Each structure stands twice: as C-alpha cells, then as structure tokens.
Amino acid sequence: MTTKYARTIALIGGTGMAQGLFDVLEDFRNYEHVPVEFGGEKGEVLFYTEGFYEDTRVIVIPRHGPTLELPDRSPAVLVNEKGYEAHIWLLHTLGVDAVYAFNAVGSLDLNVPLASELTFLVPNDYGRGLGATTHSFGKLAKVIHPSMIEPFSPMLRQHAIEAIEAVGAKAMGEGLYIYSGPDQFETNAEIRATRHLYAEEKNRVVGMTAGAELVLCKQMAIPYVVICSNSNYAQGLVSKSVEHELVLDVMKVAAPTLTEIARQIVKTANTKINA
C-alpha cells in the first residue's frame, strides 16, 4: 500500500468524479459519514475517496454527497449543516496543498459557450452576488481577513488550463465567478441587477457553491481554483426557462470530458504542485 507521498491534492465536484479516477488511483479507499469538529462547531463529510497516483495523494469529495440521482445535500443544506466548513476543515487537517473545484454555472454573457461545446471557463476574478452566504472559521482561520487581489491561485489556474487543453477541450482563462448563493436559479430582475453591478467585467458567470469553498480555503491558506462548466445562460438572456433538467442535459454531454480533465490534473500534479 502506498504510504509515502510528496503532496496532497483535492478535487471537489460531481458525485461520479471519483469513479472516473478508479483506474488511475492506487490503494483507493472510501470514507463515509465522517464527523468534523472545528472550534465549537460540528459538521459532517458525507463521503470522500482517498487514493494515490505515484507520489501524489488524491482526495475526492463529491460536493453534494454520494447519491447519483439527487443531491444528498443541496447548496442550501450545505450552508445550514456547515457542510462547506466540514469539507474544507477536513482538507486542512489532511494537509491538502491544492484544491481543484468543478462547478456548473450560468453565464451572464452569450459569448461564453455552453459546456456541451467542450469549452470551460477558469475564472481569474470573484465577486459576491445578491444571494451570497457568509462562511468563516473565525479565530481558527490561518488568515483572518485574506487578501482577494488574486482570489484563485494563478499556479492552479495555469495547471487547470493546461489540463483542459491537453484533453482537446477549449479553456477560457479570464472571467468573473459571481457567488449567487443557494438554492434557486436567479430571477430576471436579479440577473438584470447583477449584470448592471458587474457591467465592466468579462465572461461573467453565476454559481451556487464555489464562493463558500473559495473563502474558506483562503482563510486556511489552501490554494484554490475552479473549473466552470456553463450549463445555461442566465434567466432572461434567452427565451428558455432556466430549470434543473436543462442543466442536466448540458452536463451529461460535458461529463466525460470533465472526467478526462480531472484525470489529467491528477497525472500532472507532480510537475505542477510544489512538493
């Protein structure tokens, strides 16, 4: 069994991501219902996988839980049950050196292709939207008020872009991730307001999850990057109503490529992450 490793990376994403890595990882092991305590607070990690690729330990967390059909914990439930805090505190205790997140998002700009066209956005900037929730480790944080001049790690962003391109997909390396908060799609009015608020920014996308992870990772000094899959255009930009089924249809097409991107990240982490 692998016992020595030079670095630990984590992948946070969809429920099936770990399954796509099983033939890459060695000595993989699944953990279920892991209690996590941080200060006087408690949370739970429903499920995660640990495995090894050469001298890299890999932790894979399905953000919404292990059930394939429906999320065990929606974004709102993750907030209420301190699931985000449990995930990131676990990664902190495991000594994770880098976090790669995979997220479905909605675009506020029609020039951002859908993920079904095998184009993925690796944003360089971050903004809070109308429904953003608050997350903090308080006094436990390594960095109480982290700088956000570079929200996403430049090193990890470059690694993610190279991994996307290596599997034959297209990467967009500039954009704004707006944390819109759970647990519903935005209204026409909210999208109009958000587009106005961030009118000068390029390649704007809204999402329900990465903002919480980013801030908590920044507090614990863990480099973080997000690979965004544009699953829909935001409400009001096109005639279609934004619904969960629309997102699923696009993500089904993109899923095999996202798995290949994750595999590429794992295989090349030993040359991209400082040991």
C-alpha positions in Angstrom: 0.0 0.0 0.0 1.2 3.5 -0.8 2.5 5.2 2.4 4.8 7.9 1.1 3.7 11.0 -0.9 5.2 14.3 -1.7 1.9 16.3 -1.9 -1.8 16.0 -1.4 -4.4 17.5 -3.8 -8.1 17.6 -3.6 -10.8 17.5 -6.2 -14.3 18.8 -5.3 -17.0 18.2 -7.9 -19.8 15.9 -9.1 -20.8 12.6 -7.5 -19.3 10.5 -10.2 -15.9 12.1 -10.4 -14.1 9.6 -8.1 -15.4 6.7 -10.2 -13.7 8.1 -13.3 -10.4 8.0 -11.4 -10.5 4.5 -10.0 -8.3 3.1 -12.8 -5.8 5.9 -12.2 -5.6 5.8 -8.4 -4.0 3.1 -6.4 -4.9 2.0 -2.9 -8.1 3.9 -3.0 -10.4 3.9 0.0 -13.8 5.4 0.6 -14.9 7.1 3.8 -18.5 7.7 4.8 -20.2 10.0 7.4 -17.0 11.5 8.7 -17.7 13.9 11.7 -15.6 17.1 11.6 -15.2 19.5 14.5 -13.8 23.0 14.2 -13.7 25.0 17.4 -17.1 24.7 19.0 -18.8 23.9 15.7 -19.6 20.5 14.1 -20.2 19.3 10.6 -20.1 16.1 8.6 -18.4 15.0 5.4 -20.9 12.5 3.9 -18.4 10.8 1.6 -14.9 11.1 0.3 -12.3 9.0 -1.5 -8.6 8.8 -0.9 -6.2 7.3 -3.4 -2.7 7.7 -4.7 -1.1 8.4 -8.1 2.7 7.9 -8.0 3.8 10.3 -5.1 0.6 12.3 -5.0 -2.2 11.6 -2.6 -5.6 12.5 -4.1 -8.7 13.3 -2.1 -12.0 13.4 -4.0 -15.1 15.0 -2.4 -18.5 14.8 -4.1 -19.8 18.1 -3.0 -23.4 17.1 -2.8 -22.9 13.6 -1.4 -22.7 10.1 -2.9 -26.2 9.7 -4.3 -26.2 9.9 -8.1 -29.8 10.6 -8.8 -30.5 13.6 -6.5 -28.2 15.6 -4.2 -27.9 14.4 -0.6 -27.2 18.0 0.3 -28.3 20.9 -1.9 -26.3 24.1 -1.7 -28.7 25.5 0.9 -28.5 22.4 3.0 -24.7 22.5 2.8 -24.9 26.0 4.2 -27.4 25.1 7.0 -25.4 21.9 8.0 -22.0 23.6 7.7 -21.0 21.2 5.0 -18.7 23.6 3.3 -16.9 24.2 6.5 -16.6 20.4 7.2 -15.2 19.8 3.7 -12.5 22.5 3.9 -11.6 21.8 7.5 -11.2 18.1 6.6 -8.9 19.1 3.7 -6.9 21.4 6.1 -6.4 18.5 8.6 -5.3 16.2 5.8 -2.6 18.7 4.8 -4.0 19.4 1.3 -1.7 21.5 -0.9 -4.2 22.4 -3.6 -7.9 22.3 -4.3 -9.4 21.9 -7.8 -13.1 22.5 -7.9 -15.5 21.7 -10.7 -18.7 23.7 -10.9 -21.8 24.1 -13.1 -22.6 27.8 -13.6 -24.9 30.0 -15.6 -23.4 32.7 -17.9 -24.4 36.3 -17.9 -22.7 36.7 -21.3 -23.8 34.9 -24.5 -20.2 34.7 -25.8 -19.4 32.1 -23.2 -20.0 28.7 -24.9 -22.1 26.0 -23.2 -20.1 23.2 -21.7 -21.7 20.8 -24.2 -19.4 22.5 -26.7 -16.5 21.3 -24.6 -15.4 24.8 -23.6 -14.7 25.5 -19.9 -14.0 28.7 -18.0 -11.2 29.1 -15.5 -12.1 32.5 -13.9 -9.4 34.8 -12.6 -11.7 37.0 -10.5 -14.5 36.7 -8.0 -17.5 38.8 -6.8 -20.3 38.3 -4.4 -23.9 38.3 -5.8 -27.2 39.1 -4.4 -27.7 35.8 -2.5 -24.2 35.2 -1.2 -24.0 33.5 2.1 -21.4 34.0 4.9 -18.7 31.5 5.8 -15.8 31.7 8.2 -13.6 29.7 10.6 -13.3 32.8 12.7 -10.5 32.7 15.2 -9.4 29.3 13.8 -8.5 30.8 10.4 -4.9 31.0 9.5 -5.7 34.2 7.7 -8.5 36.2 9.4 -9.0 38.6 6.5 -7.4 37.1 3.4 -6.5 39.3 0.5 -8.6 38.8 -2.6 -6.3 40.6 -5.1 -5.9 37.1 -6.7 -8.9 35.1 -5.5 -7.9 32.0 -7.5 -4.4 30.6 -7.4 -2.5 31.7 -10.6 -0.4 28.5 -10.4 -3.5 26.2 -10.2 -5.3 28.3 -12.8 -2.5 27.6 -15.3 -2.4 24.0 -14.4 -6.2 23.7 -15.0 -6.0 25.5 -18.3 -3.2 23.2 -19.5 -5.2 20.1 -18.4 -8.3 21.3 -20.3 -6.3 21.9 -23.4 -4.4 18.6 -23.1 -7.6 16.6 -23.4 -8.6 18.5 -26.6 -11.1 20.9 -25.0 -11.0 24.7 -25.0 -10.2 26.8 -22.0 -11.2 30.4 -21.4 -8.7 31.8 -18.9 -10.3 35.1 -18.0 -13.7 35.6 -16.3 -15.6 36.6 -13.2 -17.2 34.0 -10.9 -20.1 35.5 -9.0 -21.3 33.7 -5.9 -25.1 34.0 -6.2 -26.0 31.7 -3.3 -28.4 28.8 -2.9 -30.9 27.3 -3.5 -32.7 28.6 -6.6 -32.0 30.0 -10.0 -31.9 33.8 -10.3 -34.9 35.8 -11.4 -35.0 38.1 -14.4 -34.7 41.1 -12.1 -31.8 39.6 -10.2 -29.9 38.9 -13.4 -30.5 42.4 -14.7 -29.2 43.8 -11.4 -26.1 41.6 -11.4 -25.3 42.4 -15.0 -25.5 46.1 -14.0 -23.4 45.6 -10.9 -20.6 43.9 -12.8 -21.1 45.7 -16.1 -17.5 46.2 -16.9 -16.4 42.6 -16.3 -15.7 40.0 -18.9 -17.1 36.4 -19.1 -19.4 36.7 -16.1 -20.9 33.5 -14.6 -23.1 32.9 -11.5 -22.9 29.8 -9.3 -24.2 28.5 -6.0 -21.2 26.8 -4.4 -17.6 27.9 -5.3 -17.8 31.2 -3.3 -18.1 29.4 0.1 -15.3 27.0 -0.8 -13.0 29.8 -2.0 -13.4 32.0 1.1 -12.8 29.1 3.5 -9.8 27.9 1.5 -8.4 31.4 1.5 -8.8 31.5 5.3 -6.8 28.3 5.7 -4.2 29.3 3.1 -5.1 26.5 0.7 -4.7 27.4 -3.0 -8.0 27.0 -4.8 -9.1 27.1 -8.4 -12.5 26.5 -10.1 -13.2 25.0 -13.5 -16.6 26.2 -14.6 -19.0 24.4 -16.9 -21.5 26.8 -18.4 -24.7 24.7 -18.2 -27.1 27.5 -19.1 -27.5 31.1 -20.0 -28.9 33.2 -17.1 -32.6 33.8 -16.8 -33.8 36.5 -19.2 -30.9 36.2 -21.7 -32.7 33.6 -23.8 -36.3 32.5 -24.2 -35.9 29.2 -22.3 -36.7 29.0 -18.7 -33.7 28.0 -16.6 -34.5 24.7 -14.9 -32.6 21.8 -13.4 -33.3 19.5 -16.3 -31.7 22.0 -18.7 -28.5 21.9 -16.6 -28.5 18.1 -16.5 -28.8 17.8 -20.3 -25.8 20.0 -20.9 -23.7 18.4 -18.1 -24.4 14.9 -19.4 -22.6 15.9 -22.6 -19.7 17.5 -20.8 -19.2 14.9 -18.1 -16.9 12.5 -19.9 -14.5 15.4 -20.8 -14.6 16.7 -17.3 -13.6 13.3 -16.1 -10.6 13.4 -18.5 -9.7 16.8 -17.3 -9.7 15.5 -13.7 -7.5 12.6 -14.7 -5.1 14.9 -16.5 -4.8 17.1 -13.4 -4.1 14.1 -11.2 -1.4 12.7 -13.6 0.4 16.0 -13.9 0.2 17.3 -10.3 3.7 16.0 -9.5 5.1 18.5 -12.0 2.8 21.4 -11.3 2.4 21.5 -7.4 5.5 22.3 -5.3 6.5 19.3 -3.3 
